[in-house]
Amino acid sequence: MTTAVLGGGISGLSAGYYLLRRFGKPLTIYEASPRVGGWIRSETHKDRGFLFESGPRTIRPVGLPGANTMEIVEQLNLPVKAIPRSHVAAKNRMLYAKGQVCMLPNSPKGLFGTKPPFSQPLYKALIHDLLAKSTLAKHGDESIYSFVERRFGKEIADYAISPMICGICAGDAREISVRFLMDGLFEKEQKYGGVLKGLLYARYKEKNSTKPGIFAQEQTSMYLQSKQEKWAMYGMDGGLEQLPRALRKYLGENDVNVQLSNPCRNLNFSENGVRLSLRDADLPVDHVISSLPAYRLAALVKQQHPSLSAQLLDIPYVDVVVVNIQFDGNHLLKQNGFGLLVPPCEQLPILGIIFDSCCFDMDGNTILTVMMGGRWFDQWFSDQPSPKKLLDTALRYVRQILDIKEDPKFCRVHTHHKCIPQYTVGHQHRVTNIRKYIETYKLPLSLCGAAFDGVGINDVILSARRQVDALPQSFSHPT
């Protein structure tokens, strides 16, 4: 049987890796662009000792998804740069709200006392949860803003959760499903009548359970090291793009063909498999694993399966502007940390600023990354501004928020169109229906990637693994 993987981002490359590992046979990955990695892009300036990341720069070593990613990183022998929980970039997270930079609490002590932007101690939000009545959500879902406002109050929703959602998916917490980020907490609240009540009960059950640990088979030496040394996150020597590059190299060494600049233009399903319409040929294969954005896959199946196409198009995406900035000198920041987020209620065009040179050594440079737009891209940038105008906007707010008066020495502007899917209310139901359609019509098609199973690097790699693991063992034998 022959397999094609659509998309050469981290999820598509991971699907190739797991197909090779499980079935041990050649396959082909088709990528429309001239490079692999998708939104993961590292620009190194070795001569000056710094690098720019226009996508993610760190990975969290948390839980099964984190352990699963580490298994690949270890297999590829990639050198990593760990950031322990004691590091300033792990401890210090900030907001820009009410005209000032506000440090978020990083210990239980922070629950007591009143610190901006909050008007009362945070422990009162916990009391609010204990006293608030439980409300059964319609259709088993609600917005994460609504959930947090119900349980913990409006200030927590405005100044804690809303900016967090901006940082994770550049989305609006008033639209994003609570199941996207807080599925476990939502289930506990619905079952036990409160978040804290549910957590305490779950902790009691866990303490008295003899169930074996879920990570038993995933505990690679790197994962164990991260637990022992209390890593908060880690990056890669040479930038995070080293991961997709190493995956491509590994796949190539094992006879996996990664074809660049070769987009699939149509999928035609039949009893015998799938016919791919490619740049120069039509190619029959037995099965397709798609890691494409939902809207791109929608175009490929529209002719034959318009209903499936319409369901895929119901998953919205947002545009994000990323501006990388380099200043000479490393003493420009008044407060060190991972960076800061800007709550949407502040009505500013920027989502946040990452302090890259606080996370990793940048050889005496101050490196910042400004994120702009997201769910509010059309509100601020509908006139399709030039890269210079985007840069001027970013620099204006860097000066205003961080009080940096120096001029930057080097900058880079990227506009990523339709780069992050939005898990709006009802998303879980939409994905279930999409996969049910594929199952009902017995389409030889598997879906993985950010549109379906989570937007983080750990999420999309685990998504690829689970889709490959779901294939029947008979898949490895010719028919």
C-alpha positions as CSV (number, residue, x, y, z in Angstrom):
1,M,0.0,0.0,0.0
2,T,1.2,3.5,-0.8
3,T,0.7,6.5,1.4
4,A,0.9,10.2,0.7
5,V,1.3,12.9,3.4
6,L,0.1,16.4,2.5
7,G,2.0,19.2,4.1
8,G,5.6,19.5,5.2
9,G,5.1,21.4,8.4
10,I,6.0,19.8,11.8
11,S,2.8,17.7,11.9
12,G,3.2,16.3,8.3
13,L,6.9,15.5,8.9
14,S,5.9,13.8,12.2
15,A,3.3,11.8,10.4
16,G,6.0,10.6,8.0
17,Y,8.2,9.8,10.9
18,Y,5.5,7.7,12.6
19,L,4.5,6.0,9.4
20,L,8.1,5.0,8.8
21,R,8.5,3.8,12.4
22,R,5.3,1.7,12.4
23,F,5.2,0.3,8.9
24,G,8.8,0.6,7.8
25,K,8.1,1.4,4.2
26,P,8.7,4.3,1.9
27,L,6.2,7.1,1.5
28,T,6.1,10.6,0.0
29,I,5.4,13.9,1.6
30,Y,4.1,16.7,-0.6
31,E,4.8,20.3,0.5
32,A,3.5,23.3,-1.5
33,S,6.2,25.8,-0.4
34,P,10.0,25.6,-1.1
35,R,10.8,24.7,2.5
36,V,9.7,22.4,5.4
37,G,8.6,23.6,8.8
38,G,5.5,25.6,8.2
39,W,5.3,28.5,10.6
40,I,8.5,27.4,12.4
41,R,11.2,29.6,10.9
42,S,14.5,30.6,12.5
43,E,16.8,33.2,11.0
44,T,20.3,33.0,12.4
45,H,22.8,35.8,12.4
46,K,25.9,33.8,13.7
47,D,28.3,36.7,12.9
48,R,26.4,38.9,15.4
49,G,25.4,36.2,17.9
50,F,21.6,36.4,17.6
51,L,18.7,34.7,15.9
52,F,15.1,35.7,15.0
53,E,12.1,33.3,15.4
54,S,9.1,34.2,13.3
55,G,7.1,31.4,14.8
56,P,7.4,29.5,18.1
57,R,10.7,29.5,19.9
58,T,10.2,27.1,22.9
59,I,8.6,23.8,23.7
60,R,7.1,22.8,27.0
61,P,8.1,19.4,28.4
62,V,4.8,18.8,30.1
63,G,2.6,15.7,30.2
64,L,2.2,13.0,27.6
65,P,2.4,15.4,24.6
66,G,5.7,16.9,26.0
67,A,7.2,13.5,26.6
68,N,6.2,12.3,23.1
69,T,8.0,15.3,21.5
70,M,11.1,14.6,23.5
71,E,11.2,11.1,22.2
72,I,11.6,12.5,18.7
73,V,14.1,15.1,19.8
74,E,16.2,12.4,21.5
75,Q,15.9,10.1,18.5
76,L,17.3,12.9,16.2
77,N,20.1,13.7,18.7
78,L,19.2,17.4,18.6
79,P,21.0,19.6,21.2
80,V,18.6,21.6,23.3
81,K,18.7,24.7,25.4
82,A,16.8,24.1,28.7
83,I,15.1,26.9,30.6
84,P,14.6,25.7,34.3
85,R,11.6,26.9,36.3
86,S,14.0,29.1,38.4
87,H,15.0,31.1,35.3
88,V,13.8,34.6,35.0
89,A,12.1,33.9,31.7
90,A,10.1,31.1,33.3
91,K,9.2,33.0,36.4
92,N,8.4,36.5,35.1
93,R,5.3,37.0,32.9
94,M,3.9,40.5,32.4
95,L,0.9,42.4,31.1
96,Y,0.6,45.8,29.7
97,A,-2.6,47.2,31.2
98,K,-4.0,50.5,32.4
99,G,-0.9,52.3,31.1
100,Q,1.7,50.3,32.9
101,V,3.7,47.0,32.8
102,C,2.3,44.7,35.4
103,M,4.1,41.6,36.8
104,L,1.9,38.6,37.1
105,P,2.0,36.6,40.4
106,N,4.5,33.7,40.1
107,S,4.0,32.1,43.6
108,P,1.2,31.3,46.0
109,K,2.2,34.5,47.9
110,G,1.0,36.5,44.9
111,L,-2.6,35.5,45.6
112,F,-2.5,37.9,48.6
113,G,-2.2,41.6,48.4
114,T,-3.5,43.8,45.6
115,K,-1.3,44.3,42.6
116,P,-2.2,46.0,39.3
117,P,-4.1,45.5,37.0
118,F,-6.3,43.7,39.6
119,S,-8.4,45.7,42.0
120,Q,-8.5,43.1,44.7
121,P,-6.4,40.1,45.9
122,L,-6.6,37.1,43.6
123,Y,-7.6,34.7,46.4
124,K,-11.0,36.3,46.3
125,A,-11.4,34.9,42.8
126,L,-11.0,31.4,44.3
127,I,-13.7,32.2,46.9
128,H,-15.9,33.4,44.0
129,D,-15.6,30.0,42.5
130,L,-16.5,28.2,45.7
131,L,-19.6,30.3,46.2
132,A,-20.8,30.6,42.6
133,K,-23.5,28.3,41.4
134,S,-22.9,25.8,38.7
135,T,-24.5,26.4,35.3
136,L,-24.9,23.6,32.8
137,A,-23.6,24.8,29.5
138,K,-25.8,24.7,26.5
139,H,-24.7,22.0,24.0
140,G,-21.8,21.1,26.3
141,D,-19.6,24.1,25.5
142,E,-19.2,27.8,26.1
143,S,-16.6,30.5,25.5
144,I,-13.6,30.4,27.8
145,Y,-14.3,34.1,28.7
146,S,-17.8,33.2,29.8
147,F,-16.6,30.2,31.8
148,V,-13.9,32.2,33.6
149,E,-16.1,35.2,34.3
150,R,-18.8,32.8,35.8
151,R,-16.3,31.0,38.0
152,F,-13.7,33.6,38.9
153,G,-15.1,37.1,38.0
154,K,-14.7,39.6,35.2
155,E,-11.2,40.9,36.1
156,I,-9.7,37.4,35.8
157,A,-11.5,37.0,32.5
158,D,-10.2,40.4,31.2
159,Y,-6.7,40.5,32.6
160,A,-5.6,36.8,33.0
161,I,-7.5,34.6,30.5
162,S,-8.1,37.0,27.6
163,P,-4.4,37.9,27.1
164,M,-3.4,34.3,27.6
165,I,-5.6,33.3,24.7
166,C,-4.0,36.1,22.6
167,G,-0.6,34.5,23.4
168,I,-1.7,31.0,22.6
169,C,-3.8,31.3,19.5
170,A,-4.1,35.1,18.8
171,G,-7.8,34.7,19.5
172,D,-10.6,36.3,21.3
173,A,-11.5,34.6,24.6
174,R,-15.1,35.6,24.0
175,E,-15.2,33.3,21.0
176,I,-12.8,30.5,21.9
177,S,-14.2,27.3,23.3
178,V,-13.5,26.6,26.9
179,R,-12.7,23.0,25.8
180,F,-9.7,24.4,23.8
181,L,-7.6,25.2,26.9
182,M,-9.6,24.2,30.0
183,D,-11.5,21.1,29.0
184,G,-10.6,19.3,32.3
185,L,-11.6,22.2,34.5
186,F,-14.8,22.7,32.5
187,E,-15.7,19.0,33.0
188,K,-15.0,19.1,36.7
189,E,-17.1,22.3,37.1
190,Q,-20.0,20.7,35.2
191,K,-19.7,17.4,37.2
192,Y,-18.9,18.7,40.7
193,G,-20.4,22.2,40.7
194,G,-17.1,24.1,40.9
195,V,-13.6,24.2,39.6
196,L,-11.9,24.0,43.0
197,K,-14.3,21.3,44.3
198,G,-13.6,19.3,41.2
199,L,-9.8,19.7,41.5
200,L,-9.9,18.6,45.2
201,Y,-12.0,15.6,44.4
202,A,-9.8,14.6,41.5
203,R,-6.7,15.0,43.6
204,Y,-8.2,12.7,46.3
205,K,-9.1,10.1,43.7
206,E,-5.6,10.3,42.1
207,K,-4.0,9.9,45.5
208,N,-6.0,6.7,46.2
209,S,-5.6,5.3,42.8
210,T,-3.3,2.4,42.0
211,K,-3.6,2.9,38.3
212,P,-0.2,2.8,36.5
213,G,1.3,6.0,35.3
214,I,0.3,7.1,31.8
215,F,3.9,8.0,30.9
216,A,5.5,4.6,31.6
217,Q,6.3,4.0,28.0
218,E,7.2,7.6,27.2
219,Q,9.9,8.2,29.8
220,T,13.0,8.8,27.6
221,S,16.2,9.9,29.3
222,M,15.6,13.5,28.1
223,Y,12.1,13.5,29.7
224,L,13.4,12.2,33.0
225,Q,16.2,14.8,32.9
226,S,13.6,17.5,32.3
227,K,11.7,16.3,35.4
228,Q,14.8,16.0,37.5
229,E,16.2,19.5,36.5
230,K,12.7,21.1,36.6
231,W,12.7,22.4,33.1
232,A,9.9,25.0,32.3
233,M,10.6,24.9,28.5
234,Y,13.4,24.3,26.1
235,G,14.6,25.5,22.7
236,M,17.1,24.3,20.1
237,D,20.7,25.3,19.4
238,G,20.3,27.3,16.1
239,G,16.6,27.9,16.6
240,L,13.5,25.8,16.6
241,E,13.6,25.2,12.9
242,Q,16.4,22.7,13.6
243,L,13.6,20.3,14.5
244,P,11.8,20.2,11.1
245,R,15.1,20.3,9.3
246,A,16.4,17.3,11.3
247,L,13.2,15.4,10.7
248,R,13.4,16.0,7.0
249,K,17.0,14.8,7.0
250,Y,16.1,11.7,9.0
251,L,13.2,10.9,6.6
252,G,15.4,11.4,3.6
253,E,18.1,9.0,5.0
254,N,15.3,6.4,5.3
255,D,14.0,6.7,1.7
256,V,11.1,8.9,2.5
257,N,10.6,11.3,-0.4
258,V,9.9,14.9,0.6
259,Q,8.8,16.9,-2.4
260,L,8.9,20.7,-2.1
261,S,7.1,23.2,-4.3
262,N,4.6,20.5,-5.3
263,P,1.1,21.3,-4.0
264,C,-1.7,18.9,-4.3
265,R,-4.5,20.5,-6.3
266,N,-7.4,18.0,-5.9
267,L,-8.3,14.7,-4.2
268,N,-10.5,12.2,-6.0
269,F,-11.6,9.2,-3.9
270,S,-12.7,5.8,-5.2
271,E,-13.0,2.2,-4.0
272,N,-9.4,1.7,-5.0
273,G,-7.9,4.6,-3.0
274,V,-7.2,8.2,-3.8
275,R,-6.0,10.0,-6.9
276,L,-3.8,13.1,-6.2
277,S,-3.7,15.8,-8.7
278,L,-0.2,17.2,-8.4
279,R,1.9,19.8,-10.3
280,D,3.0,17.6,-13.1
281,A,1.0,14.4,-12.8
282,D,-2.0,12.5,-11.3
283,L,-0.9,9.9,-8.8
284,P,-2.9,7.0,-7.3
285,V,-2.2,6.2,-3.6
286,D,-4.0,3.9,-1.1
287,H,-4.2,6.4,1.7
288,V,-3.7,10.1,2.4
289,I,-2.7,11.7,5.7
290,S,-3.5,15.5,5.5
291,S,-1.7,17.9,7.8
292,L,-2.9,20.8,5.7
293,P,-4.9,23.8,7.1
294,A,-8.6,23.0,7.1
295,Y,-9.3,25.6,4.4
296,R,-6.7,24.2,2.1
297,L,-8.0,20.6,2.5
298,A,-11.5,22.0,1.9
299,A,-10.5,23.1,-1.6
300,L,-9.1,19.7,-2.4
301,V,-12.3,17.8,-1.5
302,K,-14.9,20.3,-2.6
303,Q,-15.6,18.9,-6.1
304,Q,-16.4,15.4,-4.8
305,H,-17.5,16.1,-1.2
306,P,-18.9,19.6,-0.9
307,S,-20.5,18.9,2.5
308,L,-17.1,17.9,4.0
309,S,-15.5,20.9,2.4
310,A,-18.2,23.2,4.0
311,Q,-17.5,21.7,7.4
312,L,-13.8,22.2,7.0
313,L,-14.4,25.8,6.1
314,D,-16.3,26.3,9.3
315,I,-12.9,26.3,11.1
316,P,-11.8,30.0,11.0
317,Y,-8.2,31.2,10.8
318,V,-6.5,34.5,11.7
319,D,-3.6,36.5,10.3
320,V,-0.6,37.4,12.5
321,V,2.1,40.0,12.0
322,V,5.5,39.1,13.5
323,V,8.1,41.8,13.9
324,N,11.6,40.8,15.0
325,I,13.8,43.6,16.4
326,Q,17.5,43.7,17.3
327,F,19.0,46.5,19.4
328,D,22.7,46.8,20.4
329,G,23.3,46.3,24.1
330,N,21.6,44.0,26.6
331,H,20.6,46.4,29.3
332,L,17.6,48.1,27.6
333,L,14.8,46.2,29.5
334,K,13.8,47.5,32.9
335,Q,12.2,44.2,33.8
336,N,13.4,40.8,32.5
337,G,11.1,37.9,31.8
338,F,9.6,35.9,29.0
339,G,7.7,38.9,27.8
340,L,4.4,40.6,28.1
341,L,0.8,40.3,26.8
342,V,-1.7,43.0,26.0
343,P,-5.3,42.3,27.1
344,P,-7.8,43.0,24.2
345,C,-9.7,45.4,26.4
346,E,-6.7,47.8,26.1
347,Q,-7.7,48.3,22.4
348,L,-4.1,48.2,21.0
349,P,-3.0,46.6,17.8
350,I,-0.3,44.4,19.4
351,L,-1.0,41.1,21.1
352,G,2.3,41.0,23.0
353,I,6.1,41.3,23.0
354,I,8.5,38.4,23.6
355,F,11.8,39.1,25.2
356,D,13.9,36.6,23.2
357,S,17.2,37.8,24.7
358,C,15.9,37.0,28.2
359,C,15.1,33.5,27.2
360,F,18.4,32.6,25.5
361,D,21.8,34.2,25.2
362,M,22.0,36.6,22.3
363,D,25.6,37.7,22.7
364,G,25.0,41.1,24.1
365,N,22.0,42.0,21.9
366,T,18.5,42.9,23.0
367,I,16.1,40.8,20.8
368,L,12.4,41.4,20.9
369,T,9.5,39.9,18.9
370,V,6.3,41.9,18.6
371,M,3.1,40.0,17.7
372,M,0.2,41.9,16.1
373,G,-3.2,41.4,14.6
374,G,-4.7,38.0,15.2
375,R,-8.4,38.1,15.6
376,W,-8.2,41.9,15.3
377,F,-6.0,41.9,12.2
378,D,-8.8,43.4,10.0
379,Q,-9.6,46.0,12.6
380,W,-6.1,47.4,12.6
381,F,-4.6,46.3,9.3
382,S,-7.4,46.0,6.8
383,D,-5.7,48.5,4.5
384,Q,-2.9,46.0,3.8
385,P,-0.1,48.3,5.3
386,S,3.4,48.1,3.9
387,P,6.1,46.3,5.9
388,K,7.5,49.7,6.9
389,K,4.2,50.8,8.3
390,L,3.9,47.5,10.3
391,L,7.4,48.0,11.6
392,D,6.7,51.6,12.6
393,T,3.6,50.4,14.5
394,A,5.6,47.8,16.3
395,L,8.4,50.2,17.2
396,R,5.9,52.9,18.4
397,Y,4.5,50.5,21.0
398,V,7.9,49.1,22.0
399,R,9.0,52.6,22.8
400,Q,5.7,53.4,24.6
401,I,5.5,50.2,26.6
402,L,9.1,49.4,27.3
403,D,10.5,53.0,27.2
404,I,13.3,52.0,24.8
405,K,14.6,55.1,23.2
406,E,17.4,53.6,21.1
407,D,16.9,52.9,17.4
408,P,17.0,49.2,16.3
409,K,19.9,48.0,14.2
410,F,18.1,45.3,12.4
411,C,14.5,44.3,11.9
412,R,12.4,41.7,10.1
413,V,8.6,41.8,9.3
414,H,6.5,38.8,8.5
415,T,2.8,38.7,7.8
416,H,1.5,35.1,8.3
417,H,-1.9,34.8,6.5
418,K,-4.4,32.3,7.9
419,C,-1.7,30.8,10.1
420,I,-3.6,29.9,13.4
421,P,-6.9,28.1,13.5
422,Q,-9.5,29.4,16.0
423,Y,-11.1,26.8,18.3
424,T,-14.4,28.8,18.5
425,V,-17.3,27.5,20.6
426,G,-18.5,24.1,19.2
427,H,-15.1,23.3,17.7
428,Q,-14.8,19.9,19.3
429,H,-18.3,19.0,17.9
430,R,-17.2,20.2,14.4
431,V,-14.1,18.1,14.4
432,T,-16.0,15.1,15.6
433,N,-18.5,15.5,12.7
434,I,-15.7,16.0,10.2
435,R,-14.0,12.7,11.2
436,K,-17.4,11.0,11.4
437,Y,-18.1,12.0,7.8
438,I,-14.8,10.5,6.7
439,E,-15.5,7.3,8.6
440,T,-19.1,7.1,7.3
441,Y,-18.0,7.4,3.6
442,K,-15.0,5.2,4.2
443,L,-12.6,7.7,2.8
444,P,-9.0,6.7,2.9
445,L,-8.1,9.9,4.6
446,S,-6.6,10.8,8.0
447,L,-6.5,14.3,9.5
448,C,-3.8,15.7,11.8
449,G,-2.4,19.1,12.7
450,A,-3.4,22.3,14.4
451,A,-6.9,22.6,12.9
452,F,-8.0,19.5,14.7
453,D,-6.0,18.5,17.8
454,G,-4.4,21.6,19.3
455,V,-2.2,24.5,18.1
456,G,1.1,23.8,20.0
457,I,4.1,21.9,18.7
458,N,3.5,19.1,21.2
459,D,-0.2,18.9,20.1
460,V,0.4,18.6,16.4
461,I,3.2,16.0,16.8
462,L,1.0,13.9,19.0
463,S,-1.9,14.4,16.6
464,A,0.2,12.9,13.8
465,R,1.2,9.9,16.0
466,R,-2.4,9.2,17.0
467,Q,-3.6,9.2,13.4
468,V,-0.8,6.8,12.4
469,D,-1.5,4.6,15.4
470,A,-5.2,4.5,14.4
471,L,-4.4,2.9,11.0
472,P,-5.0,-0.9,11.0
473,Q,-2.0,-3.2,11.2
474,S,-3.1,-4.7,7.8
475,F,-2.3,-1.3,6.4
476,S,1.4,-2.5,6.1
477,H,0.5,-5.4,3.8
478,P,-0.1,-5.1,0.1
479,T,-3.7,-5.7,-1.0
